[in-house]
């Protein structure tokens, strides 16, 4: 067997974490945000006539922190671009992409953060979600900011806002809002204000659906994604007509600025999930559906101009890429990214897993076999965060790191994950800390029965909410060890300290702590620490504002008091999710060494 470090080292895996976001077709070219893992910086890139250059000078990084998870940190303007700078969370303006002038700061409100930027040409102004700290309160509004920096509050009063969009003539403004205790994937409202009129709720007044991504088409009709029929599908609000297949056309909107469908001239450009695999298609009523870019399995940030569709795409065999797809012939051209860093022989391929759980239900995921080694290899179970998020069958540079070292990997979309319909997503309500544990056990048993893994050498690991589930799974028993990366260990403490966006989420996931005190006790890793009898490794960011370091340190101390072998790695300058490649590589190497010594 070849030396794994020579084929794919931890440093290579971490360096391959480059990614793209917030793609815009504008100014005869394409704009996007690019993340560079070596520096942890996000730059704004512009490509026109095959000439690419960075628009953000050194010292700037494009990132919003609204709702802590950000999103919508950039947009194209009339001649230039606007972006949120990470350091000050203010909006900065590049007046002209053809010029070389430095960006100028458009907002001067140190107590506020901005996100979900969109340019409204009819108003020659930006629309944005504004998040302000006012005393002990955090207040959210929709604001309009013109190119001279003048600010106007458009909408306020709801707890949360997202996705402001103006019609081409500027006479209509649509947005999404929601109120506590709802989350943007449980129940939201689609709202509209017409010129000279008052605000109206068009859908979601009864808290019966989650809506996202309102859009106006070229005819001025309003569209939205709604899960009223069980799936996030495009609906033309003006004729109340659902379009597209009965599948989810978006994931849970943890970040602002999502764009997974576009109403264009006489057609819809959309992406949807089919058993976890992404599909990109152009749909015309008369001509039906035309599938595009079949070699890719996930699509984001859709955009278009007269000649091309654009998207950020991912596939199992290459890095994420910015694609241009011909609107006439469907020809695919890679504008950035898309490098193939491993040859076919060393590349793990996602094998869909679908196994029975509960009463007539099934859970989903992707299994990756090891490159070589024992017939029944050790298994690492990946648990995604959220927990209302998902894993995808795309090139994750961490997975070949494991498979080339003789480990199998299971990337699990337990019940509660997005991409499989509203009912699947809602199964987590009141069941967190129980139902996903059942899914882990069922999936591991399914693989063991098929002889694909060694059930005595199964390691469970997860980040954030996934770390919580991993710790409870270890307390349940039957695993050889595990890892928690900035995982929740004390939901009640998190409930007291967490930010406004997730302040009520734990009540939805676990129930009211006074009414369900015993449920909280049983599903609190810190209170179940005495049941963990296997070694655990922990990773934590010192600047984490979502799961604060005390959560991890309390769990580490409890396990050490019980005589359990524990390793703890603190990265003082990291937040919720490690951004620097050097830290990612260190964590990966440490986790591998930890499991290797146990197996």
N, C-alpha and C positions, 0 to 999 in steps of 0.2 A: 504494500500500500504506500503511495507517495506521501511525503511529508506534508501534512495539512497546512502548516505555517508557510510553506513554499507556495502552496496553491491559493490559499485564502486566509490571511492572518486577521487578527482582531483589528489591527490598524487599517487594513484594506477594507474590512467590513464597515468600519466607522467612516472612512473617507468616502465610501459609496453612498453615504446618506444625503448627498446633494439632492435637492428637490425644487420644484417649481410651484408657483401659485399665482392667482389673480391675473389671468391672461386677458388682454384687451386688444381687439383689432382697431387700430386708429392711425391717423396721419400717414396713410399709405404703407403701413407696416404693422408690427405686432409689439406690444409691451407685455412684460411679465416680471414677476418678482422671483428672484432666485436665491435659494438658501445655500450657503457654503459652510459645510460642517467644520472645516479647519478653524474658522474664525467665529462661527456661530452668528454670522452677519447675513442679513437679507438685502440684496441690492435690487435696484430697478433697472431692467435691461430693455433696450429698444433695438429691433431688427427691421431694416428696410433695405430693399435691393441687395440682399445677402450681406449687408454690412451691419455688424452688430457693435453696439457700444453701451457702456454703463452710464446711466443718467445721474445716479447718486454719487456724489464725491466721497472720498474717504472720510470716515467719521460718522456717516449716516447709515442707519439700518432701518429698513421698512418693516414695521411691525406694530400692530395695534394690540392693546391690552384691555379693551372694553370687554366686560364680562369675564375677564382674566384670560379667556381663550382667544380673543381677538377675531381677526378676519376683516376683509374689506378694507385693507390698509392702503389701497392705491386705486386710482382711476385715471382715465384719459380725460383731458379737458379740451377746449376748443383748438388750441395749438400745442399744448404741453401736457403736463401730467401733475397730479396732486398725490401726496402720500403722507402717511403718519410716520414720524420719526420715533424710533423706539426710545431714545434717551429722554425726550421731553413729552412724548405722546401728543404733540401738537401737529397740526396740518401744515405741510410745507408745499410750496408751489414752484414747479418748473414752468416758466412762462412759455417757453418755446423749445420743443425737442430738437430743433435744428440749430439752436444757439448753444453756447457753452457757458452761459451765465450760471452762477451758483443758485441753488434754490433759495427762496425767501419764505420766511415763516409767515403763515397766513393767520394763525390764531395765536392769542397771547393770554390764555387762561390756564394758569399753572395748576388750578384745582380741578381741571377737567381733562378727560381723555376722549379720543375720537376713533370711530371705526365705521365700517359699512359705507365707505365713500362712493358716491355716484355723481356724475355731472349731469345737470339739466340744461341742455343748450338753449331752450326757450327762455330760461331765466338767467343764463350766463352765470350760473352759481352752482356750488356744490351742495348736495344733501348729505347729511351725516347723522349717525347716532352719537349723541353727546352724553357722557357719563361724568357727573360732577359730585364731588364730595362736599356736602353742605353741613357743617357741624358733624354730628354722628350719623347723618343720613347720606345715602348714595342715591342720587336722583338721575333719572334718564329722560332724555328728550330727543325729539327730532328737530334739527336746526338746518337753516339755509345760510350759507356763507358765500358772499360774492367774491369776485377775484381781487377786490380791494381789501378783503378781510372783514367786511361788515357782516355781523351776525344777526339772524332773526330766528326766534323760536317759532316753529311751525306747529308742533303738537307736544303736549305734555299732559301728565295726569295718570297715565298708566304706569305700571311697574317696569315694563320692559318694551323696547321697540326694536324692529329690524326691517331691513329691506325697503327703505323708502325709494319710490320711483315716480317720476313725473311723465305724463303723456307728452308726445312730441310738440303739441301746441301749448303746453304749459297750463292747460285749463283743468287738469285733473292730477291729483296726488294720491297715490295708494301706498299703503304700508301694512306691516304685520305688527300686532301688539299682543301682549298677554299680561295677565295679572297673577300675583301669587295666590295660591300655591302651585299654579300650573307651571309646566316646563314647555319649551318650544316644540317638543315632540309629543306632548300629551294633549294640549288644547290651546289654540291661539285664535286670534280674530283677524280677518281681512277688513281693513278700513279704507274709506275713500272720502276725499274732500274735493268738491267741484268748485269752480270759480264762483265766488259770491255765495257759496252754500256752507252748510255746517258739516261736521264730521258724521259719517254714517258707517255702521257696521254692516258689511255685505255678507259675511259668512262667519260662523263660529261663535255667534252670540250665546248659544246654549252650551258652550264648552264641549261640543260633541265631535270635534275634529281638530286636527293639527294642520295648519296651513303654512306654506312657505313660498318664497320666491315669486312675488307678484311681478308681472311683466305686461307692458303694453305692446301690441303688435303694430305693424305699419298702418293698419286700418283704424287704429285707436281703440281696439277692443282690449279688455283687461283679461289676463290669464293668471292662474295661480296653481300651485301644487296642493292638492287636498287629499287627505286619507279618509274621507267620509265613507267611501265604499270599500275600505279595508286596505287600500294601497295608496301611496303618494303618486297620484296621477295628474297630468295636466288637465285643467278644466278651463274652458272659455266661460268666464263669469257672465258675459253679456247674453249668452244663449244657454247657460247652465248645462253645458255638454262636456262630458268626460272624454278625453282622447287618450290614445295609447293603450298598450296591453295592460291587463290587470297585474301589474308588478310595481314594485317601488322604483320610482324614477329619481330618488334622492336618498341619502342617508340622513340620520338624525342631525339637525343643524347645531352642532356644538360650536361652530364658528360662524361668524357673519360672512356675508358676501358670496354665498353659494350660487353657482350657476350651472345647473344640470339639465336644463332644457331651454330652448329659445324659440319663440314664435317668429317666423320669418315670413317673407313674401309667399303666401300660399302654402307654406309647409312648416312642419315642426322639426327642429333638430333636437334630439333627445338622447339621453342615456338612461338605461334601466338595469336592474339586477335580475338575472335568471339563475336561481340556485347559487347565488353568491358571485356569479361571473357577470361582469359588466358588458353591456351591448351598446354600441353607438349606432343610431339610425336616423335617417331623414324620412319623414312621413308626409306624403301628399294624399289628399282624400281620393283623388281619381286614380293616381298611379300606385297607391299603396306604400309599403315600407321598403326602403333600401338600406341594407346594413352596410356599415362602413368600418374600415380599419379592423378587420377580423383578427389580426395577430395580437391585438391588445385586449386586456380584460378588465380595465377600469378607466373611467373617463371623468374629467372634472373641468371646470372653468371654460365652458363652451363659449365660442365667439364666432363671428362670421363677417365677411365682406362680400363684395359682388362675385369674386372668383373662388373663394375658399371658405370652408369651415375650419375652425381652429379648436384645439383642445389640449389639455394636459392629459397624457395617457400613460398607463403602466401596463406591463406584461410580465409573465413569469420568467423570461429569459434575458431581461435587460433593465437598465436603469430607467427611471421616469423620463419622459420626453415631451417636448412641445411639438405638436403635429400640425401640419397644414394638409387638408384633404380637399382635393378638387371637387367643386360642386357639380361639375358636368361629368367627369369621368371617374371620380372616386379615388384618384391616384393619391397615395400617401407619401408625404415628404417630411422627414425629421428636421426640424429647425434648430433644435438644441437637445442635448442629452441623448438618451437611447443607447448608450454604449453597452456592448456585450462584454462583460469582464471575465466570464467563466466559459470554458468550452462545454459542449453538450454533455460530455461524459461525466463532468463534475457538477453539473447543474441539477439541483433537486426540483422535481416537478410537482405541482399541487395535485393531489388525488382527492376528489370530493369525498367527504365522509357524510353519511346520512344514516343515523341509527335511531331505533325506537327509544322513547323515554315516556314516562308517565302513562296516562290513559289515552292511547291512540295518538300521541304526539311524537314528533321527531326533532332531534337537534342536528346541527350542521357544522361543518368545519372542513379543514383541508389537512391531509396527512402527507408528510414528506419522508420518504424512506432514506436511510443512510446510504452513503456512497458505497461502503463496503464494511465488512466486519461480521459480527456474530449473526446467526440466523434470527435470533430473537434479541434485538438490540435494546438498550435503554431508551427511554422516551422522555422528552421534555415537552410538557403541555404549556402552550402559550395562552394566557388569558388577557384579552384586550381590556382597555380602560373604559371609562364611561359611567356606568356599565352599558349604557344604551349606545354603544358604538358598534364596530364590526371589524373583522379581519377580511382581507381580500386575497385572491389568488394571483399575487403579483410578486415581483422580485423583491424580497426582503433580505438585505445583505447579511442579517444575523442568521438566517436559516441555513445557508450553505456552510457557515462557520460551524454549526452543530453537526450537520449531516456528513461533512468531510472528516469529522472526528468520531464517527461511529454512532452518533445519536440519531434516533428518529425524532421528528417534531410533529406535534398535533397543534394546529392553530384553530382554536375552537370558537364557533359562533353559537354560544349557549343561548337558550331561550331568554329573550330580552334584548338580543342584538337587533340592530336595524338592518334593513335590506330584505326582510322576509315577510313584510306586511305588518299592519297595525296590531293584529291579534298576537302575533309572535312577540312583538316589541312590548306590548302591554302585559305579557305574562310575568314580567318582573315586579309588577305592582304588589307590594306587601310580601314578596317572596324572595327578595335579595338575601343572600346568605344561606339559602336553602336550595332553590331550584337549579342554580348553576352548578352546585355541588353534585346534585343528582345527574346532571348532564356530563360532568367530568367523569364520574364513576361509570356511567353507561358507555361513554365513548371509549374509555380505557379498557373496559371489559370487552367491548366489541372488537377492539384491535387485538387484545390478548387471545380471545377465542379464535380469531383468525390466524393466530400464530405470527403476528407481525411485530410484536414487541414482547419484552420481558416484563411481566407485571410486577416483579420484585424490584425493578429498577426504574420507577416512574418518578419524575421530578416535576413539581407544579410551580409555575412562576407567573407573575403578573405585575403590571404597573398600575399605580393609582387604585381605581376600583378593582382592577384585576389582582393587585396585591392583596386587597382585602379578601377576595375569594380564595386566593392561594393559601392564605393563612388559615382560613376556616376549613379548607380542604385538608390541610395538614393536621388540624385539630381533630378532624373526623377520622383520620388514620388511613393506612393502606398505601402510603407513599414513602419513598426513600429519603426525601428532603425537598427543599424548595427555596424560592427566592421571592422577596417582596421589594419592588422598586417604588419608593415613595408611596407605599400602600397605606390604606386606612386601617388603623388598628383599634380605634375607639370612636364609633359613630356618634355617640353623645357629645364627646369633646369636639369632634368635627362640626357637629350641628351648632355648637355655641360659637365657634370661631370662624366658620367658613364665610365666604363672600356672598353677596346678595343673590347672585345668579343661581347658586345651588343651595340657598338657605333652607328651602322647603323640600328639596329633592329627597332627603333622607326620610322624611315623613311619608312620601309616596313609596319609597323603596321598602321601608320597614314598618311604617305605621307610626301613630302618635306614641311618643315614649312613655307617657303616663298610662295610656290605655293598654299598651303592649310592653310593659316593663320586662316581663319574662322573655318575650321574643327578643328584645334588645340584649338581654343578658346572654341568651343562647347564641346570638349571632354577633357578639362583640369579640373579636380575636383576643383583645387584652384580657377579658374575663375568662376566655377559654384557653389561655396560655398553658395552663397546667396539663392540658390534654395533648399538647404537642410533644412528641417523644423522639423527633428526628431533627437533624441539624437544619439550620435556616441561615441564609445569607441576606443581608439587608443593604439597600442603597438609598441614599437620601440627598436631596439638594438643600443646602443651607438657607437659600432664599425662597424656598417653596412657600407661596402664599395660599395654596389650595390645601395641601396636606402638610401641615407645619412639622418641622423636625421633631418636636416633642412627641408626636404620634409614634414615630419609628423608635425613638429612644426609650420610650416607656415600654414598648414591646420587647426591645432588646434586653432591657434590664429585667423584665419579668421572666424571660426565658433563661437568662443567665442565673437568676436566683433559683431556678428549678434544675440547674445543672445541665442544661441543653447546650450543645456546641453551637455557637453563634459567631458569625462574622459580620462586622458593620463597616460600611464604607460611606463616609460623609464627604460630599463635594461642596465646599462652602460657597462657591460662586454660582452654583447652578440653582435653577428654579424647579418648577413642576414639569419634569421632562428634561433630560440632559441634552444640551445643544452642541457642546464642543466635542469634536471628534476624539481628542485625546482622552477625555473623560469617558466617552462611550466605549472606546477600546479598552480602557482600564477595567471598566465594569464587566465587559464581555469576557475578558481573560480571567478575571477573578471568579466569575460565576462558573465558567468552564472548569477551572481548577478545583473549585468546591465540589462539583458533581463528580468529577473524575476521581477524586479521592474517596467518594462514597460508593462508586460503582466498580 
